[in-house]
Amino acid sequence: MTATAHHFARLLALALEPGGPPVTATAPVRPESFVPGTTRIRASLLLAMVDMVAGQTPAGPGTPAVGATMDLRVVLLSPPPETGHLHFRCEPLRAGRRFVVAETELFADGSPLPFARAVSTFTVLDLGAGLAAGASRVVPVEGGSFDAFLGARARDEHTLVLDSSPRLANGPVGTLHGGVQALVAELAAERVVRGSERRLAATDLDIRYLDRLRVGPLTASARQVPSPAGAPVAVVRLGDAGSGDRLIGHATVAFGEL
């Protein structure tokens, strides 16, 4: 029997809670979300969940979603939890006629202090109803990890290529899911900062969504840039290979030790 090909967003098992603002949600800590060989959740997968939570701001689940994501940054303040659940709390900083800017804080079970925070900007578009509130069933991740599920392939030492797929798509706006783009950006950034003897992880991920992936596949080309703090920083260019490698996104990924 062929296994069901679940959508990327479904695999995150995010459960939005009724009401808002603030918009709140929970998700289980999944080993499939860890950086291989560690018990650390990938920053890009935290960003993917923030994207879904912040997309409901300011009115909450079951109401019209905000619109398309313009930019999103997540910064880790301390190590993410290795077990239990992630808790999200999102409040609008500004809700205008054209844009909504929101702040999301991320908490471990029972902790009053966030282990990460994020700021997002969305355009105000009529995309219909947002996500519904309620529990989300945990389903297996094909390949045993989100890295494997993604299926990106290397074109060279600093570039990854990702084919379009319905299970990776963001249906309302006809492109790849924002979390998918963030994950491939993090993976590409890791390729160019390898070689360090320290155990580093992405601690700051800032991504700008500039256009849709109209043709595909997606390319993610990373280069390391100087950092006054000493920890590696990579800039990742996201392009549409089928459209002259047109720029569709831009990410900055900083690595550190927590």
N, C-alpha and C positions, 0 to 999 in steps of 0.2 A: 504494500500500500504506500502511495506517495504521500510524504509529509506535507501538511499545509504550509504554504509560503506566506507567513504572516508579514504584515507591514512593519517597517522599522519602528514607527511610532507605537504600534501595538506592543512591541517587545519591551518597551520601557516600563510598561505596567503602571503608568501614572494614573492616580485616582484623584480627580478634582472633588473638592468638598463644596456643598451647597452654600449659596450666599456670596456676599462680597459687596464692596471692598472691605478688608483686603481679600484677594483671591488666594485660597490656600489649597494645598494638594499634598499627597504623600506618594511615595514609590518605594518598593523594596530595594535594598542593596543587593544587586545581582553579581555573582562572581564573573558572569559573562561580560560585564562592563569593565573589568579590571584591565589595567595595562599588563600584558603578558609577563608572568614571573613575579607579579606583585599582588598586593591586596588593595591597590589604589584605583578608585573609579577614575576613568578618563574624564578630563575637564570638558572635552567636547560632548560627552554624554550628559554631564550636568547641564551644559549649555542647551542641549537639545530639549531637556525637560523644562528648563526655564523658558525657552521659546514657546512651548505649549501652554505653560501657566500664564506668562505675561500676555499671550495672545487673547486671553479672556478679560483682561483689564479694560475698563474699570468696573464693568457691571457684574462679572462673574459668569460661571458656567450656565449653559442653557439659553443664553442671550446671544445676540449677534457678536461674532468675533470682531476683533479690532481691525485687522487687515493684514497687509504684507509686512514682514520684518525688514527694517532698513539696516539696523545695526544692533549688535548685542555683544556685551563684554561680561565675562565671568572671571572673578578673582578669588583664588583660594586664600583664606586667612589662617587656616590650620588644617591638619590632615582630615580628609573626609572619613566618615564611619566605614568600618569594614564589614559590619553586620547590621541587622535591624532595618530601619527605614530612614529615608530621606524625607524631610519636611520642608515645604516651600511656602513662603508668605510674600505676596506681591501687592504693592500699592502704587497707584499712579502718582507720579511727580507733577505731571502736567497732562491734562486731557483737553486738547484743542480740537478745532474743526478739521484739521488736516493731519495732525500727528498726535500720538500718545507716547509719552515717555514714562517709564515705570522702573521701580527698583524692586528687586526680588532678593530676599534673604533665604539662605539654606541652613537647616538645622539638623543635627543628629537627634536620636531619641532622647528626650528628657533634658536636653541642653538649652539653657536660656540664651546662649551666645551663638551666633551664626558661624559656621565653618567656611562659608563663602557668601559672596554677594554679587549681584549682577545688575546692570543697567541696560535697558533696551529702548529702542525707538521703533514704533510701528506707524505705517501710514494708515489713515482711516479710510477703509474701503468696505463696501457692502459685500461681504462674502457669505452671508447667510448665518445660520445658527452656529455657535461655537460648540465646543465639546460639552457633552453631558456630564453631570456630576455622577459620582458613584464609583464603586469598586471596579478594578480592572483585573481580570484573571491573568496570572503569570503563565506564559506559554514558553516552550523551549525556543532557544535561539539556535537557528540552523548553523552548523559548523562549530558550535560550542562557545563562540565568542562573537561580540559585535565586530571585531576586526575581520574575522573570517566571513561573517554574514555580509559585510560590505562588499567583499570581492574585488577590491582595487588591485591593479597590477602595476608593476614598475616599468616605466619607459626608459628611465636612466637613473643615475644615482640620486637625483634630486627631484624627480617628477613621478607622480602617480597618475594613473588613468582609471576612470570609473565609468562604466557603461550605464546608461539610463535603464531603469527598470521600474515597473509599477510598484514594487514593494519598497522602493526608495523615493517615490515621487511625493510631491506636495500638490495634491489634486487641484485645490482652488485657484492656484496661480500658474500651474503648468510648468513646474521646474522640479529640481530635486529638493527634498526636505532640507530645511536649514540646518538641522542637526547632522544630517548626512554630509553636507558640505563642510561643517565644522570638524567632523571626524576625519574625513580625508585630508583636511588641512593639518590636523594634529599629527596624523601618520606621516605626511610628507615632511613636516617640520622635524619630526624625530629622526628622519633619515639624514638630515644635514647636520644635526648636533651630536651624532653618535661619536664614540671614541673617548668620551669623558669617562674618567675612572669613578666619578661620583654617580650615585643613584639619583638621577634627576627625573622630574616629572613636570608636565605642563602645569603651571600655577596661575597663568594669566592668559586668557584667550579672548582676543578682540577680533570680531569679524564684521565686515561690511558687505551687505548684499546689494549689488549694483545693477544686476539685470537677470533675466530668466535664462536658463539653459534651454535654448530653442531647438538645437539639433543633437548635440552630444557627440562623443562622450565628453565627460568633464575631465579637465586636466588640473592638477595641483602641483605647481612648481615652486619649490622652496629654496631660499637662500639664507644663510646665516648673516646677521648684521652685528656690528659692534654694540656692546652694552656697557654703560659705565658701572653697572653693579657687578659685572664679572660673570654672572650667570648667562647661559646661552639664550639668544633671542633669534627667532627665524621669522621671515616675512614670506607669506605664501600667496602666490597669484593663482586665482581660480579662473580657468578659461573654458570656452566652448570650442572644442577641437573641430567640430563639424561646421563651424561658422568662422573660419580663419583664426581660431584660438582667441576669439573676442573675449575681452575681460568681462567677467560676470560677478566676481567677488574678490575680496582682499582680506587676508587674515594676518594678524601678528600674534605669535605664540612665544611666550616667555617661559623658561624652565627654571626650576629652583628646587631646593630641598626643604621639606616641611618637617 
